Amino acid sequence: MVERFDLKPGYTISRILKGGWQLAGGHSDIDREAAIRDMQSYVEAGVTTFDCADIYTGVEQMIGDFRRDALARGRVDLVAPLKVHTKFVPDRDVLATMTRADAEAIVDRSLARLGLERLDLVQFHWWNTDVRRYVEVANWLAEFQKKGKIDLLGVTNFNDAATREILDSGVALATTQVQYSVLDTRVEKKLVETARRHGMKLLCYGTVAGGFLSEAWLDKPEPVEPLENRSLTKYKLIVDDIGGWDVFQAILRALRAVGQRHGVGIADVAMRHVLDRPQVAGVIVGVRHGGHLAAHRRVTELALDAADRAEIDAALALRKELEGDFYDLERDANGRHGRIMKYNLNAA
């Protein structure tokens, strides 16, 4: 059974979360009906928490259709344990002008797509923190929470300073969704300590770096552009910034050595490493089909010992530190990391 975690009394998530980004546009052709059927396999395997977003084209609707279909078939057992974490991501172009009514309309649309009376967790993202309205808008979401439209509030991709501004305004944040892996530990600079002080938990994406942290890339030549999808493009930039392909290969070799001692793979070790970090409630796995379910169970059963951690830490010491606080690189719309983002998807 997949590990469980209580974000609050009565609100239990699986520590492995099924991500929805890979089911949105820009990755590959998606068999919509197969994706919906696949959701049942995940819930039955104990992965009872799904992560999606208002801007993941079609994904909220898919999850809602899964819920509606399960209820129509009398499969309340598939719906009762399910927690659906979505996001609130207003378009970059409207940050300066959006109104409270605009924000509530986005929340209402998510409710309708998912077929819910109350959203389980809404994770707030703000593309441009130079447009300094994010505290105001976070407080709008807190108002919608008091109206019963939202259970828990979180943020995603806010650095430490902006997160503290929201917290200091009186908004209670249950979670922060962050990019966190053996390659990218920027959250450890400041944000983990802020989370500890405020009782906020981390939900982590990018723990296998879009698939780079796997045997598929071990001892392989460095790939050249164009890469297969936006996910690989995104995480290849991280590989470049930590020191390049040779450093990355040294990390892969260390993860493989640890995995071989436990009879698991590189990705399993990479995920377990993050799950064991302070304040981490869960990791989000972005997959297009259920063929990884056996691996997810292996992660739950894996226990790293002191020797394992020492070997991993020795390889990680080879990395260059990524610049800035968490997500600062990606917030530069004209930089290498920011240029690959799609900023205006909410109106689609």
VEXTI-956859 format. One record per residue (C-alpha): x, y, z. Coordinates in pm, whole numbers. Last residue first. Layout:
N
<site><east>X</east><north>Y</north><up>Z</up></site>
...
***
This chain:
348
<site><east>-809</east><north>2865</north><up>-2341</up></site>
<site><east>-854</east><north>3167</north><up>-2111</up></site>
<site><east>-631</east><north>3010</north><up>-1848</up></site>
<site><east>-344</east><north>2933</north><up>-2084</up></site>
<site><east>-148</east><north>3259</north><up>-2094</up></site>
<site><east>206</east><north>3203</north><up>-1971</up></site>
<site><east>349</east><north>2912</north><up>-2163</up></site>
<site><east>703</east><north>2866</north><up>-2032</up></site>
<site><east>1006</east><north>2790</north><up>-2252</up></site>
<site><east>1141</east><north>3146</north><up>-2231</up></site>
<site><east>1148</east><north>3140</north><up>-1852</up></site>
<site><east>1428</east><north>2888</north><up>-1814</up></site>
<site><east>1671</east><north>3044</north><up>-2061</up></site>
<site><east>1588</east><north>3397</north><up>-1945</up></site>
<site><east>1345</east><north>3648</north><up>-2095</up></site>
<site><east>1051</east><north>3554</north><up>-1873</up></site>
<site><east>1274</east><north>3560</north><up>-1566</up></site>
<site><east>1045</east><north>3382</north><up>-1322</up></site>
<site><east>1199</east><north>3044</north><up>-1406</up></site>
<site><east>1536</east><north>3139</north><up>-1260</up></site>
<site><east>1376</east><north>3271</north><up>-940</up></site>
<site><east>1187</east><north>2945</north><up>-889</up></site>
<site><east>1346</east><north>2871</north><up>-549</up></site>
<site><east>1603</east><north>3129</north><up>-445</up></site>
<site><east>1885</east><north>3240</north><up>-666</up></site>
<site><east>2130</east><north>3054</north><up>-884</up></site>
<site><east>2157</east><north>2677</north><up>-886</up></site>
<site><east>2446</east><north>2545</north><up>-679</up></site>
<site><east>2708</east><north>2360</north><up>-881</up></site>
<site><east>2691</east><north>1988</north><up>-830</up></site>
<site><east>2983</east><north>1763</north><up>-735</up></site>
<site><east>2867</east><north>1744</north><up>-372</up></site>
<site><east>2564</east><north>1555</north><up>-503</up></site>
<site><east>2784</east><north>1254</north><up>-575</up></site>
<site><east>2917</east><north>1241</north><up>-219</up></site>
<site><east>2565</east><north>1298</north><up>-83</up></site>
<site><east>2432</east><north>994</north><up>-270</up></site>
<site><east>2705</east><north>770</north><up>-132</up></site>
<site><east>2657</east><north>903</north><up>220</up></site>
<site><east>2281</east><north>856</north><up>196</up></site>
<site><east>2317</east><north>493</north><up>95</up></site>
<site><east>2566</east><north>425</north><up>373</up></site>
<site><east>2332</east><north>581</north><up>629</up></site>
<site><east>2037</east><north>368</north><up>522</up></site>
<site><east>1767</east><north>423</north><up>260</up></site>
<site><east>1436</east><north>245</north><up>314</up></site>
<site><east>1240</east><north>140</north><up>5</up></site>
<site><east>892</east><north>-9</north><up>53</up></site>
<site><east>700</east><north>301</north><up>-57</up></site>
<site><east>932</east><north>352</north><up>-353</up></site>
<site><east>875</east><north>-8</north><up>-458</up></site>
<site><east>498</east><north>56</north><up>-465</up></site>
<site><east>553</east><north>343</north><up>-707</up></site>
<site><east>763</east><north>113</north><up>-925</up></site>
<site><east>478</east><north>-137</north><up>-950</up></site>
<site><east>246</east><north>147</north><up>-1054</up></site>
<site><east>471</east><north>266</north><up>-1336</up></site>
<site><east>278</east><north>105</north><up>-1622</up></site>
<site><east>-27</east><north>311</north><up>-1529</up></site>
<site><east>-14</east><north>555</north><up>-1822</up></site>
<site><east>80</east><north>915</north><up>-1908</up></site>
<site><east>307</east><north>979</north><up>-1613</up></site>
<site><east>385</east><north>1283</north><up>-1400</up></site>
<site><east>465</east><north>1160</north><up>-1051</up></site>
<site><east>400</east><north>1413</north><up>-774</up></site>
<site><east>592</east><north>1365</north><up>-452</up></site>
<site><east>444</east><north>1381</north><up>-104</up></site>
<site><east>436</east><north>1537</north><up>240</up></site>
<site><east>789</east><north>1679</north><up>242</up></site>
<site><east>858</east><north>1894</north><up>551</up></site>
<site><east>1211</east><north>1753</north><up>601</up></site>
<site><east>1352</east><north>1527</north><up>327</up></site>
<site><east>1267</east><north>1155</north><up>323</up></site>
<site><east>1026</east><north>1181</north><up>31</up></site>
<site><east>1303</east><north>1353</north><up>-167</up></site>
<site><east>1549</east><north>1064</north><up>-131</up></site>
<site><east>1270</east><north>813</north><up>-191</up></site>
<site><east>1196</east><north>973</north><up>-527</up></site>
<site><east>1559</east><north>962</north><up>-642</up></site>
<site><east>1600</east><north>604</north><up>-518</up></site>
<site><east>1292</east><north>488</north><up>-710</up></site>
<site><east>1402</east><north>678</north><up>-1021</up></site>
<site><east>1740</east><north>501</north><up>-1020</up></site>
<site><east>1585</east><north>156</north><up>-998</up></site>
<site><east>1522</east><north>-96</north><up>-722</up></site>
<site><east>1685</east><north>-418</north><up>-597</up></site>
<site><east>1806</east><north>-262</north><up>-274</up></site>
<site><east>2181</east><north>-284</north><up>-332</up></site>
<site><east>2123</east><north>-215</north><up>-701</up></site>
<site><east>1937</east><north>105</north><up>-615</up></site>
<site><east>2229</east><north>247</north><up>-420</up></site>
<site><east>2466</east><north>177</north><up>-707</up></site>
<site><east>2217</east><north>320</north><up>-957</up></site>
<site><east>2178</east><north>641</north><up>-758</up></site>
<site><east>2555</east><north>684</north><up>-747</up></site>
<site><east>2587</east><north>620</north><up>-1120</up></site>
<site><east>2311</east><north>869</north><up>-1197</up></site>
<site><east>2485</east><north>1135</north><up>-989</up></site>
<site><east>2812</east><north>1078</north><up>-1176</up></site>
<site><east>2621</east><north>1099</north><up>-1505</up></site>
<site><east>2477</east><north>1438</north><up>-1409</up></site>
<site><east>2823</east><north>1570</north><up>-1328</up></site>
<site><east>2944</east><north>1456</north><up>-1671</up></site>
<site><east>2637</east><north>1601</north><up>-1846</up></site>
<site><east>2663</east><north>1954</north><up>-1718</up></site>
<site><east>2759</east><north>2135</north><up>-1402</up></site>
<site><east>2441</east><north>2208</north><up>-1207</up></site>
<site><east>2322</east><north>2454</north><up>-1473</up></site>
<site><east>2328</east><north>2213</north><up>-1766</up></site>
<site><east>2128</east><north>1949</north><up>-1578</up></site>
<site><east>1876</east><north>2217</north><up>-1480</up></site>
<site><east>1840</east><north>2320</north><up>-1845</up></site>
<site><east>1788</east><north>1954</north><up>-1934</up></site>
<site><east>1498</east><north>1963</north><up>-1689</up></site>
<site><east>1290</east><north>2208</north><up>-1891</up></site>
<site><east>1363</east><north>2055</north><up>-2232</up></site>
<site><east>1275</east><north>1711</north><up>-2099</up></site>
<site><east>939</east><north>1842</north><up>-1977</up></site>
<site><east>875</east><north>2039</north><up>-2293</up></site>
<site><east>886</east><north>1725</north><up>-2505</up></site>
<site><east>1105</east><north>1500</north><up>-2719</up></site>
<site><east>1416</east><north>1717</north><up>-2719</up></site>
<site><east>1502</east><north>1951</north><up>-3005</up></site>
<site><east>1778</east><north>1983</north><up>-2919</up></site>
<site><east>2074</east><north>1763</north><up>-2843</up></site>
<site><east>2101</east><north>1475</north><up>-2602</up></site>
<site><east>2424</east><north>1406</north><up>-2410</up></site>
<site><east>2552</east><north>1060</north><up>-2489</up></site>
<site><east>2417</east><north>773</north><up>-2279</up></site>
<site><east>2597</east><north>616</north><up>-1985</up></site>
<site><east>2275</east><north>631</north><up>-1778</up></site>
<site><east>1993</east><north>812</north><up>-1958</up></site>
<site><east>1732</east><north>533</north><up>-1977</up></site>
<site><east>1844</east><north>404</north><up>-1638</up></site>
<site><east>1644</east><north>686</north><up>-1479</up></site>
<site><east>1675</east><north>1038</north><up>-1344</up></site>
<site><east>1622</east><north>1206</north><up>-1682</up></site>
<site><east>1255</east><north>1105</north><up>-1674</up></site>
<site><east>1108</east><north>1455</north><up>-1640</up></site>
<site><east>1354</east><north>1541</north><up>-1366</up></site>
<site><east>1277</east><north>1236</north><up>-1147</up></site>
<site><east>1171</east><north>1449</north><up>-849</up></site>
<site><east>1033</east><north>1717</north><up>-1082</up></site>
<site><east>732</east><north>1781</north><up>-860</up></site>
<site><east>718</east><north>1808</north><up>-484</up></site>
<site><east>436</east><north>1872</north><up>-242</up></site>
<site><east>594</east><north>2047</north><up>57</up></site>
<site><east>412</east><north>2091</north><up>387</up></site>
<site><east>331</east><north>2408</north><up>581</up></site>
<site><east>338</east><north>2403</north><up>962</up></site>
<site><east>435</east><north>2771</north><up>967</up></site>
<site><east>784</east><north>2740</north><up>1117</up></site>
<site><east>862</east><north>2424</north><up>920</up></site>
<site><east>750</east><north>2578</north><up>591</up></site>
<site><east>969</east><north>2882</north><up>652</up></site>
<site><east>1260</east><north>2646</north><up>720</up></site>
<site><east>1197</east><north>2454</north><up>399</up></site>
<site><east>1174</east><north>2780</north><up>204</up></site>
<site><east>1514</east><north>2923</north><up>287</up></site>
<site><east>1804</east><north>2757</north><up>102</up></site>
<site><east>1653</east><north>2409</north><up>106</up></site>
<site><east>1398</east><north>2502</north><up>-161</up></site>
<site><east>1687</east><north>2546</north><up>-407</up></site>
<site><east>1755</east><north>2171</north><up>-399</up></site>
<site><east>1747</east><north>2097</north><up>-772</up></site>
<site><east>1944</east><north>1798</north><up>-901</up></site>
<site><east>1865</east><north>1549</north><up>-623</up></site>
<site><east>1508</east><north>1667</north><up>-664</up></site>
<site><east>1265</east><north>1941</north><up>-567</up></site>
<site><east>1039</east><north>2159</north><up>-782</up></site>
<site><east>785</east><north>2302</north><up>-541</up></site>
<site><east>421</east><north>2286</north><up>-440</up></site>
<site><east>361</east><north>2473</north><up>-116</up></site>
<site><east>114</east><north>2334</north><up>130</up></site>
<site><east>-136</east><north>2408</north><up>407</up></site>
<site><east>-125</east><north>2785</north><up>368</up></site>
<site><east>-317</east><north>2999</north><up>615</up></site>
<site><east>-364</east><north>3352</north><up>480</up></site>
<site><east>-301</east><north>3609</north><up>755</up></site>
<site><east>-108</east><north>3871</north><up>559</up></site>
<site><east>215</east><north>3734</north><up>707</up></site>
<site><east>157</east><north>3404</north><up>526</up></site>
<site><east>123</east><north>3580</north><up>191</up></site>
<site><east>433</east><north>3791</north><up>247</up></site>
<site><east>621</east><north>3483</north><up>371</up></site>
<site><east>548</east><north>3302</north><up>45</up></site>
<site><east>672</east><north>3603</north><up>-152</up></site>
<site><east>1003</east><north>3604</north><up>36</up></site>
<site><east>1052</east><north>3226</north><up>18</up></site>
<site><east>998</east><north>3185</north><up>-354</up></site>
<site><east>654</east><north>3109</north><up>-494</up></site>
<site><east>626</east><north>2820</north><up>-738</up></site>
<site><east>302</east><north>2679</north><up>-600</up></site>
<site><east>81</east><north>2802</north><up>-322</up></site>
<site><east>-161</east><north>2625</north><up>-92</up></site>
<site><east>-517</east><north>2656</north><up>30</up></site>
<site><east>-730</east><north>2382</north><up>184</up></site>
<site><east>-1108</east><north>2325</north><up>168</up></site>
<site><east>-1225</east><north>2556</north><up>-108</up></site>
<site><east>-1575</east><north>2669</north><up>-214</up></site>
<site><east>-1706</east><north>2689</north><up>142</up></site>
<site><east>-1755</east><north>3066</north><up>161</up></site>
<site><east>-1456</east><north>3084</north><up>399</up></site>
<site><east>-1241</east><north>2928</north><up>127</up></site>
<site><east>-1369</east><north>3181</north><up>-125</up></site>
<site><east>-1250</east><north>3453</north><up>114</up></site>
<site><east>-911</east><north>3283</north><up>145</up></site>
<site><east>-892</east><north>3284</north><up>-235</up></site>
<site><east>-954</east><north>3659</north><up>-229</up></site>
<site><east>-674</east><north>3686</north><up>28</up></site>
<site><east>-437</east><north>3519</north><up>-215</up></site>
<site><east>-545</east><north>3780</north><up>-472</up></site>
<site><east>-444</east><north>4069</north><up>-247</up></site>
<site><east>-114</east><north>3902</north><up>-156</up></site>
<site><east>-46</east><north>3837</north><up>-525</up></site>
<site><east>-105</east><north>4196</north><up>-628</up></site>
<site><east>257</east><north>4301</north><up>-663</up></site>
<site><east>304</east><north>4275</north><up>-1035</up></site>
<site><east>681</east><north>4227</north><up>-1000</up></site>
<site><east>578</east><north>3882</north><up>-873</up></site>
<site><east>508</east><north>3774</north><up>-1230</up></site>
<site><east>354</east><north>3435</north><up>-1298</up></site>
<site><east>139</east><north>3399</north><up>-988</up></site>
<site><east>48</east><north>3047</north><up>-875</up></site>
<site><east>-208</east><north>2953</north><up>-610</up></site>
<site><east>-260</east><north>2590</north><up>-517</up></site>
<site><east>-625</east><north>2505</north><up>-450</up></site>
<site><east>-682</east><north>2196</north><up>-237</up></site>
<site><east>-1000</east><north>1989</north><up>-198</up></site>
<site><east>-1230</east><north>2203</north><up>-412</up></site>
<site><east>-1582</east><north>2216</north><up>-271</up></site>
<site><east>-1910</east><north>2122</north><up>-437</up></site>
<site><east>-1724</east><north>1904</north><up>-684</up></site>
<site><east>-1796</east><north>1797</north><up>-1041</up></site>
<site><east>-1434</east><north>1844</north><up>-1146</up></site>
<site><east>-1517</east><north>2068</north><up>-1442</up></site>
<site><east>-1785</east><north>2256</north><up>-1250</up></site>
<site><east>-1568</east><north>2321</north><up>-944</up></site>
<site><east>-1279</east><north>2427</north><up>-1165</up></site>
<site><east>-1507</east><north>2673</north><up>-1344</up></site>
<site><east>-1624</east><north>2813</north><up>-1012</up></site>
<site><east>-1263</east><north>2876</north><up>-907</up></site>
<site><east>-1192</east><north>3057</north><up>-1235</up></site>
<site><east>-1513</east><north>3261</north><up>-1197</up></site>
<site><east>-1410</east><north>3354</north><up>-843</up></site>
<site><east>-1088</east><north>3503</north><up>-973</up></site>
<site><east>-1261</east><north>3708</north><up>-1242</up></site>
<site><east>-1510</east><north>3833</north><up>-983</up></site>
<site><east>-1223</east><north>3943</north><up>-758</up></site>
<site><east>-1088</east><north>4139</north><up>-1049</up></site>
<site><east>-801</east><north>4090</north><up>-1292</up></site>
<site><east>-623</east><north>4402</north><up>-1416</up></site>
<site><east>-256</east><north>4381</north><up>-1326</up></site>
<site><east>-235</east><north>4002</north><up>-1346</up></site>
<site><east>-418</east><north>3987</north><up>-1678</up></site>
<site><east>-129</east><north>3922</north><up>-1920</up></site>
<site><east>35</east><north>3660</north><up>-1698</up></site>
<site><east>-277</east><north>3445</north><up>-1707</up></site>
<site><east>-432</east><north>3352</north><up>-1375</up></site>
<site><east>-312</east><north>3021</north><up>-1232</up></site>
<site><east>-535</east><north>2873</north><up>-960</up></site>
<site><east>-429</east><north>2515</north><up>-913</up></site>
<site><east>-588</east><north>2175</north><up>-856</up></site>
<site><east>-543</east><north>1909</north><up>-593</up></site>
<site><east>-798</east><north>1628</north><up>-622</up></site>
<site><east>-836</east><north>1401</north><up>-320</up></site>
<site><east>-988</east><north>1059</north><up>-381</up></site>
<site><east>-1075</east><north>836</north><up>-86</up></site>
<site><east>-1453</east><north>844</north><up>-150</up></site>
<site><east>-1438</east><north>840</north><up>-530</up></site>
<site><east>-1313</east><north>493</north><up>-614</up></site>
<site><east>-1507</east><north>326</north><up>-331</up></site>
<site><east>-1822</east><north>504</north><up>-454</up></site>
<site><east>-1813</east><north>270</north><up>-749</up></site>
<site><east>-2188</east><north>269</north><up>-820</up></site>
<site><east>-2133</east><north>273</north><up>-1192</up></site>
<site><east>-2269</east><north>629</north><up>-1220</up></site>
<site><east>-2040</east><north>727</north><up>-932</up></site>
<site><east>-1736</east><north>594</north><up>-1116</up></site>
<site><east>-1840</east><north>771</north><up>-1438</up></site>
<site><east>-1886</east><north>1104</north><up>-1259</up></site>
<site><east>-1549</east><north>1077</north><up>-1084</up></site>
<site><east>-1367</east><north>982</north><up>-1403</up></site>
<site><east>-1547</east><north>1262</north><up>-1590</up></site>
<site><east>-1429</east><north>1509</north><up>-1326</up></site>
<site><east>-1073</east><north>1383</north><up>-1363</up></site>
<site><east>-1093</east><north>1427</north><up>-1738</up></site>
<site><east>-1251</east><north>1773</north><up>-1703</up></site>
<site><east>-971</east><north>1887</north><up>-1473</up></site>
<site><east>-723</east><north>1751</north><up>-1730</up></site>
<site><east>-862</east><north>1915</north><up>-2045</up></site>
<site><east>-581</east><north>2167</north><up>-2090</up></site>
<site><east>-364</east><north>2182</north><up>-1780</up></site>
<site><east>-436</east><north>2552</north><up>-1712</up></site>
<site><east>-693</east><north>2497</north><up>-1433</up></site>
<site><east>-446</east><north>2265</north><up>-1272</up></site>
<site><east>-396</east><north>1899</north><up>-1182</up></site>
<site><east>-267</east><north>1681</north><up>-899</up></site>
<site><east>-440</east><north>1354</north><up>-813</up></site>
<site><east>-442</east><north>1192</north><up>-470</up></site>
<site><east>-563</east><north>835</north><up>-419</up></site>
<site><east>-256</east><north>645</north><up>-529</up></site>
<site><east>-357</east><north>332</north><up>-333</up></site>
<site><east>-335</east><north>75</north><up>-614</up></site>
<site><east>-713</east><north>88</north><up>-664</up></site>
<site><east>-689</east><north>464</north><up>-701</up></site>
<site><east>-416</east><north>432</north><up>-963</up></site>
<site><east>-592</east><north>162</north><up>-1162</up></site>
<site><east>-912</east><north>369</north><up>-1166</up></site>
<site><east>-723</east><north>667</north><up>-1306</up></site>
<site><east>-610</east><north>450</north><up>-1595</up></site>
<site><east>-963</east><north>430</north><up>-1728</up></site>
<site><east>-963</east><north>811</north><up>-1760</up></site>
<site><east>-629</east><north>807</north><up>-1942</up></site>
<site><east>-752</east><north>531</north><up>-2174</up></site>
<site><east>-1054</east><north>742</north><up>-2265</up></site>
<site><east>-838</east><north>1046</north><up>-2336</up></site>
<site><east>-577</east><north>872</north><up>-2546</up></site>
<site><east>-316</east><north>1150</north><up>-2527</up></site>
<site><east>-84</east><north>1249</north><up>-2810</up></site>
<site><east>241</east><north>1377</north><up>-2668</up></site>
<site><east>374</east><north>1641</north><up>-2427</up></site>
<site><east>254</east><north>1985</north><up>-2530</up></site>
<site><east>-110</east><north>1951</north><up>-2431</up></site>
<site><east>-213</east><north>1815</north><up>-2095</up></site>
<site><east>-191</east><north>1456</north><up>-1974</up></site>
<site><east>174</east><north>1492</north><up>-1870</up></site>
<site><east>75</east><north>1782</north><up>-1645</up></site>
<site><east>-179</east><north>1571</north><up>-1453</up></site>
<site><east>29</east><north>1430</north><up>-1171</up></site>
<site><east>-66</east><north>1122</north><up>-973</up></site>
<site><east>44</east><north>1182</north><up>-615</up></site>
<site><east>270</east><north>945</north><up>-421</up></site>
<site><east>247</east><north>1033</north><up>-53</up></site>
<site><east>-121</east><north>936</north><up>-70</up></site>
<site><east>-336</east><north>1204</north><up>87</up></site>
<site><east>-543</east><north>1217</north><up>403</up></site>
<site><east>-762</east><north>1508</north><up>513</up></site>
<site><east>-951</east><north>1397</north><up>824</up></site>
<site><east>-716</east><north>1571</north><up>1064</up></site>
<site><east>-491</east><north>1797</north><up>856</up></site>
<site><east>-241</east><north>1731</north><up>578</up></site>
<site><east>-255</east><north>1369</north><up>691</up></site>
<site><east>-5</east><north>1149</north><up>507</up></site>
<site><east>-36</east><north>803</north><up>353</up></site>
<site><east>221</east><north>559</north><up>218</up></site>
<site><east>121</east><north>349</north><up>-83</up></site>
<site><east>0</east><north>0</north><up>0</up></site>
***
